[in-house]
Amino acid sequence: MVDQWFYPVVRFDGSHGVGHRDLLDRRGATVRKDWLAGDATLAQVLNAGRQEIMERWRDYRAAFLARERFKER
């Protein structure tokens, strides 16, 4: 949460037929796409994404704040 607003900062999906991770800006637009293992099922991609977010949410938040130039309070 930044200034009372929630922003999506990362998304894991398989919308292009291959699992990938999208890093997002404050508007929700993709700023970077990282392709994941091509043989992973959608369920595997989403489970791995969930685990990664649980472990690294602070890193994702810090990178988002730096990229979007928010002031940490």
PyRosetta script that sets phi, psi and omega in degrees:
from pyrosetta import init, pose_from_sequence

init()
pose = pose_from_sequence("MVDQWFYPVVRFDGSHGVGHRDLLDRRGATVRKDWLAGDATLAQVLNAGRQEIMERWRDYRAAFLARERFKER")
pose.set_psi(1, 133.8)
pose.set_omega(1, 177.1)
pose.set_phi(2, -131.0)
pose.set_psi(2, 123.3)
pose.set_omega(2, -179.9)
pose.set_phi(3, 50.0)
pose.set_psi(3, 44.4)
pose.set_omega(3, 177.4)
pose.set_phi(4, 71.1)
pose.set_psi(4, 12.8)
pose.set_omega(4, 179.2)
pose.set_phi(5, -119.6)
pose.set_psi(5, 144.5)
pose.set_omega(5, 173.5)
pose.set_phi(6, -97.9)
pose.set_psi(6, 135.4)
pose.set_omega(6, 178.6)
pose.set_phi(7, -123.8)
pose.set_psi(7, 132.4)
pose.set_omega(7, 171.4)
pose.set_phi(8, -72.6)
pose.set_psi(8, 132.1)
pose.set_omega(8, -177.3)
pose.set_phi(9, -114.2)
pose.set_psi(9, -21.8)
pose.set_omega(9, 179.9)
pose.set_phi(10, -148.0)
pose.set_psi(10, 148.6)
pose.set_omega(10, 178.9)
pose.set_phi(11, -140.3)
pose.set_psi(11, 135.3)
pose.set_omega(11, 174.2)
pose.set_phi(12, -112.2)
pose.set_psi(12, 130.0)
pose.set_omega(12, 176.5)
pose.set_phi(13, -160.8)
pose.set_psi(13, -176.3)
pose.set_omega(13, -179.7)
pose.set_phi(14, -133.4)
pose.set_psi(14, 32.7)
pose.set_omega(14, -172.8)
pose.set_phi(15, -66.0)
pose.set_psi(15, -17.2)
pose.set_omega(15, 179.1)
pose.set_phi(16, -102.8)
pose.set_psi(16, 15.1)
pose.set_omega(16, -179.8)
pose.set_phi(17, 87.5)
pose.set_psi(17, -7.3)
pose.set_omega(17, 178.0)
pose.set_phi(18, -135.9)
pose.set_psi(18, 137.8)
pose.set_omega(18, 179.8)
pose.set_phi(19, -61.6)
pose.set_psi(19, 139.9)
pose.set_omega(19, 178.1)
pose.set_phi(20, -153.8)
pose.set_psi(20, 163.5)
pose.set_omega(20, 177.4)
pose.set_phi(21, -116.6)
pose.set_psi(21, 129.2)
pose.set_omega(21, 175.4)
pose.set_phi(22, -109.3)
pose.set_psi(22, 127.5)
pose.set_omega(22, 169.4)
pose.set_phi(23, -91.1)
pose.set_psi(23, 135.8)
pose.set_omega(23, -169.4)
pose.set_phi(24, -116.2)
pose.set_psi(24, 153.8)
pose.set_omega(24, 171.9)
pose.set_phi(25, -93.8)
pose.set_psi(25, -177.2)
pose.set_omega(25, -174.6)
pose.set_phi(26, -66.1)
pose.set_psi(26, -19.3)
pose.set_omega(26, 176.6)
pose.set_phi(27, -87.8)
pose.set_psi(27, -7.4)
pose.set_omega(27, -178.6)
pose.set_phi(28, 92.1)
pose.set_psi(28, 5.9)
pose.set_omega(28, 178.1)
pose.set_phi(29, -80.8)
pose.set_psi(29, 146.6)
pose.set_omega(29, -179.8)
pose.set_phi(30, -72.6)
pose.set_psi(30, 127.3)
pose.set_omega(30, 174.7)
pose.set_phi(31, -104.5)
pose.set_psi(31, -19.9)
pose.set_omega(31, 175.4)
pose.set_phi(32, -157.2)
pose.set_psi(32, 139.9)
pose.set_omega(32, 178.4)
pose.set_phi(33, -120.4)
pose.set_psi(33, 125.8)
pose.set_omega(33, 177.2)
pose.set_phi(34, -114.4)
pose.set_psi(34, 118.1)
pose.set_omega(34, -179.7)
pose.set_phi(35, -78.6)
pose.set_psi(35, 137.3)
pose.set_omega(35, -179.6)
pose.set_phi(36, -101.4)
pose.set_psi(36, -179.4)
pose.set_omega(36, -178.0)
pose.set_phi(37, -51.5)
pose.set_psi(37, 127.7)
pose.set_omega(37, -175.6)
pose.set_phi(38, -66.5)
pose.set_psi(38, -20.9)
pose.set_omega(38, -177.6)
pose.set_phi(39, -96.3)
pose.set_psi(39, 2.4)
pose.set_omega(39, 179.9)
pose.set_phi(40, -74.2)
pose.set_psi(40, 141.2)
pose.set_omega(40, 175.1)
pose.set_phi(41, -76.8)
pose.set_psi(41, 164.0)
pose.set_omega(41, 177.1)
pose.set_phi(42, -58.7)
pose.set_psi(42, -41.5)
pose.set_omega(42, 178.8)
pose.set_phi(43, -60.3)
pose.set_psi(43, -41.6)
pose.set_omega(43, 179.2)
pose.set_phi(44, -65.7)
pose.set_psi(44, -41.0)
pose.set_omega(44, 178.6)
pose.set_phi(45, -62.4)
pose.set_psi(45, -46.9)
pose.set_omega(45, -178.0)
pose.set_phi(46, -68.1)
pose.set_psi(46, -38.8)
pose.set_omega(46, 177.3)
pose.set_phi(47, -65.9)
pose.set_psi(47, -43.0)
pose.set_omega(47, 177.5)
pose.set_phi(48, -63.6)
pose.set_psi(48, -40.5)
pose.set_omega(48, 177.6)
pose.set_phi(49, -62.5)
pose.set_psi(49, -43.8)
pose.set_omega(49, 178.3)
pose.set_phi(50, -60.4)
pose.set_psi(50, -45.4)
pose.set_omega(50, 179.1)
pose.set_phi(51, -63.2)
pose.set_psi(51, -43.8)
pose.set_omega(51, -179.9)
pose.set_phi(52, -62.6)
pose.set_psi(52, -42.0)
pose.set_omega(52, 178.8)
pose.set_phi(53, -64.2)
pose.set_psi(53, -41.5)
pose.set_omega(53, 179.1)
pose.set_phi(54, -61.5)
pose.set_psi(54, -36.8)
pose.set_omega(54, -177.5)
pose.set_phi(55, -83.6)
pose.set_psi(55, -32.0)
pose.set_omega(55, -170.1)
pose.set_phi(56, -121.1)
pose.set_psi(56, 19.4)
pose.set_omega(56, -174.8)
pose.set_phi(57, -59.4)
pose.set_psi(57, -34.7)
pose.set_omega(57, 179.2)
pose.set_phi(58, -63.9)
pose.set_psi(58, -39.9)
pose.set_omega(58, 177.7)
pose.set_phi(59, -64.1)
pose.set_psi(59, -44.4)
pose.set_omega(59, 178.9)
pose.set_phi(60, -62.7)
pose.set_psi(60, -41.9)
pose.set_omega(60, 179.7)
pose.set_phi(61, -64.1)
pose.set_psi(61, -46.3)
pose.set_omega(61, -179.5)
pose.set_phi(62, -61.6)
pose.set_psi(62, -43.3)
pose.set_omega(62, 179.1)
pose.set_phi(63, -64.4)
pose.set_psi(63, -40.0)
pose.set_omega(63, 178.5)
pose.set_phi(64, -62.9)
pose.set_psi(64, -46.7)
pose.set_omega(64, -179.6)
pose.set_phi(65, -62.2)
pose.set_psi(65, -40.6)
pose.set_omega(65, 178.8)
pose.set_phi(66, -67.2)
pose.set_psi(66, -42.3)
pose.set_omega(66, -178.4)
pose.set_phi(67, -67.4)
pose.set_psi(67, -38.2)
pose.set_omega(67, -176.9)
pose.set_phi(68, -93.2)
pose.set_psi(68, -2.3)
pose.set_omega(68, 176.6)
pose.set_phi(69, 59.0)
pose.set_psi(69, 38.8)
pose.set_omega(69, 171.6)
pose.set_phi(70, -77.5)
pose.set_psi(70, 151.5)
pose.set_omega(70, 173.2)
pose.set_phi(71, -93.0)
pose.set_psi(71, 124.2)
pose.set_omega(71, 176.3)
pose.set_phi(72, -73.0)
pose.set_psi(72, 136.0)
pose.set_omega(72, -179.5)
pose.set_phi(73, -109.6)
pose.dump_pdb("model.pdb")
